[in-house]
Amino acid sequence: EEEVKEPSSFRLIATLGVAGFLSGLILVSVYLITKPIIAKNKAEALRSAIFEVLSNTSSFKTLVPDGDGLREAAEKEEVGEDVVYLGYNAQGEVTGFAIAGGEPGYQDVISAIFGFDASQEMIIGFKVLDSKETPGLGDKIFKDADFQTNFLALKVSPEIEAVKKGEKKTENQVEAISGATISSKAIVRLLNNSMTQWKSRIEIYLAQQNTQEQ
């Protein structure tokens, strides 16, 4: 019988190399094609969420850090994630600030956005943007209507705290979801950390605006 020669090591390595190169090329191509689509969808979802957490809002400005305060982002300026959004109603009156943030939950990072009324130091709206929390438990942070009512008039001072359901006594408390305490507390941390990051900047910005108007 004719002996069948085994392929050389070089040939095997070369074949694997070509296959790996082609697979990588395909993955990179798919990524480059889908990246702008994903970015566009994410931007549209964020824009929609801003109007959702700031009721009666018809337009908004993007504000970025400037010293200890904030400034309006220039037209076509590329901004990162460190931004807040200032909402206005149809009459040009301020409706509040929309602030996005993220915090590790039980499964992964929870991303959310909330509306903040600086004059009352109160959160007036809330929406989860992205979450992979456990179905039937942690996902109640965006499916449970009762949990959402925590964020319609939530005082941020003193610091927001999570309490068991039915034990809320003050305006700065959030009733946690039974069986999803970790996810509920992650939301509270997100709100408190966001306030630590942005509250003083917002106050400085508003004081500057008032000075300019006088």
C-alpha positions in Angstrom: 0.0 0.0 0.0 1.1 3.5 -0.7 2.1 5.3 2.4 0.1 8.5 3.1 2.3 11.3 4.1 1.3 13.4 7.1 1.2 17.1 6.4 4.2 18.9 7.6 4.1 21.0 10.8 4.8 24.1 8.8 1.8 23.4 6.6 -0.5 22.9 9.6 0.8 26.1 11.3 0.4 28.0 8.0 -3.2 26.8 7.6 -4.1 27.6 11.1 -2.5 31.0 10.7 -4.5 31.8 7.6 -7.8 30.6 9.2 -7.1 32.7 12.2 -6.3 35.8 10.1 -9.5 35.4 8.1 -11.6 34.9 11.2 -10.0 38.0 12.8 -10.6 40.0 9.6 -14.3 39.0 9.6 -14.7 39.9 13.3 -13.0 43.3 12.8 -15.1 44.0 9.7 -18.3 43.2 11.5 -17.3 45.4 14.5 -16.5 48.3 12.2 -19.8 48.0 10.4 -21.9 47.6 13.5 -20.1 50.1 15.8 -21.7 53.3 14.3 -25.1 51.6 14.3 -24.8 50.6 18.0 -23.6 54.1 18.9 -26.5 55.7 17.0 -29.0 53.5 18.8 -27.4 54.1 22.1 -27.5 57.9 21.5 -31.2 57.7 20.5 -32.1 55.7 23.6 -30.3 58.2 25.8 -32.0 61.1 24.2 -35.4 59.4 24.7 -34.6 58.7 28.3 -33.7 62.3 29.0 -37.2 63.4 28.0 -38.6 60.5 30.1 -36.9 61.4 33.4 -37.5 65.2 32.9 -41.2 65.5 32.4 -42.5 68.4 30.2 -39.1 68.8 28.6 -38.9 69.8 25.0 -35.2 70.5 24.6 -31.9 70.2 26.5 -28.3 71.4 26.6 -25.3 69.2 27.2 -23.1 70.5 30.0 -19.5 69.4 30.7 -17.2 70.0 33.6 -15.5 73.4 33.7 -13.3 74.1 36.7 -15.5 73.5 39.7 -18.6 74.2 37.7 -20.1 73.4 34.3 -20.3 74.9 30.8 -22.3 74.3 27.8 -20.6 71.9 25.3 -19.6 73.6 22.1 -21.4 72.6 18.9 -19.9 69.4 17.5 -17.6 69.1 20.5 -16.8 65.5 21.3 -17.8 64.8 24.8 -17.2 61.7 27.0 -19.4 60.2 29.6 -18.8 63.0 32.1 -21.8 65.1 31.1 -25.1 66.2 32.5 -28.1 67.5 30.5 -30.1 70.6 31.3 -33.7 70.4 30.3 -36.1 73.2 29.2 -39.8 73.2 28.6 -41.5 74.8 25.6 -41.5 78.2 27.4 -37.7 78.0 27.9 -38.0 77.3 31.6 -35.6 74.9 33.3 -37.2 71.5 34.0 -34.2 69.9 35.7 -30.9 68.1 35.1 -30.7 64.6 33.6 -27.7 62.7 35.1 -26.5 59.3 33.9 -24.4 56.9 36.0 -23.3 53.3 36.5 -22.8 51.0 39.5 -21.9 47.3 39.8 -25.0 45.2 40.6 -25.4 41.5 41.3 -24.6 40.4 37.8 -22.9 43.3 36.0 -22.8 47.1 35.9 -26.2 48.7 36.0 -26.5 51.9 33.9 -29.2 54.4 34.6 -30.3 58.0 34.2 -32.3 60.2 36.6 -33.9 63.6 36.6 -32.8 66.1 39.3 -34.6 69.2 40.5 -31.8 71.3 41.9 -34.1 73.9 43.5 -35.8 71.2 45.6 -32.7 68.9 45.9 -34.9 66.1 44.7 -34.8 63.3 42.2 -37.9 63.5 40.0 -37.5 60.6 37.5 -35.5 57.5 36.9 -34.8 55.0 34.1 -32.5 52.0 33.8 -30.6 52.2 30.6 -28.8 48.8 30.7 -29.0 45.9 33.2 -28.2 42.2 33.2 -29.6 41.6 36.6 -31.3 38.2 37.4 -34.6 37.8 35.6 -37.6 37.7 38.0 -35.5 39.3 40.8 -32.9 42.0 40.0 -34.6 43.0 36.8 -37.5 44.3 38.9 -35.4 47.5 39.2 -36.9 48.5 35.9 -40.0 46.2 35.7 -41.5 46.8 39.2 -43.8 49.8 39.0 -43.9 50.3 42.8 -40.1 50.5 42.9 -40.2 53.2 40.2 -42.4 55.4 42.4 -39.4 55.8 44.8 -37.9 58.2 42.3 -40.8 60.6 41.6 -40.0 62.8 44.6 -36.8 61.5 46.3 -34.8 63.9 48.5 -31.0 63.7 48.0 -30.1 65.3 51.3 -29.5 63.8 53.7 -27.9 61.0 51.7 -30.3 58.5 50.1 -30.6 55.2 51.9 -32.3 51.9 51.1 -34.8 50.4 53.6 -37.0 47.3 53.6 -40.3 47.5 51.8 -42.9 49.1 54.0 -40.4 50.8 56.3 -40.0 54.1 54.4 -40.4 57.0 56.8 -38.5 59.9 55.3 -38.3 61.5 51.8 -34.7 60.4 51.3 -35.4 56.7 51.6 -35.9 54.1 48.9 -37.9 50.9 49.5 -35.7 48.0 48.3 -37.2 45.2 46.3 -37.8 42.0 48.3 -35.3 39.3 47.0 -33.3 41.9 45.1 -31.6 43.9 47.8 -28.2 43.9 46.1 -29.7 45.4 42.9 -31.8 47.9 44.9 -28.8 49.1 46.9 -26.7 49.4 43.7 -29.3 51.9 42.5 -29.0 53.9 45.7 -25.2 53.9 45.5 -25.5 55.1 41.9 -27.7 58.0 42.9 -25.5 59.0 45.9 -22.3 58.7 43.9 -23.7 60.8 41.1 -24.8 63.5 43.5 -21.4 63.5 45.0 -19.9 64.0 41.6 -22.4 66.6 40.2 -24.4 68.4 42.9 -21.8 71.1 43.8 -21.0 71.6 40.1 -24.7 72.1 39.3 -25.0 74.6 42.2 -22.0 76.6 41.0 -23.3 76.6 37.4 -26.8 77.9 38.5 -25.2 80.6 40.7 -23.1 81.8 37.7 -26.2 81.8 35.5 -28.1 83.9 38.1 -25.2 86.3 38.4 -25.1 86.8 34.6 -28.9 87.4 34.4 -28.8 90.2 37.1 
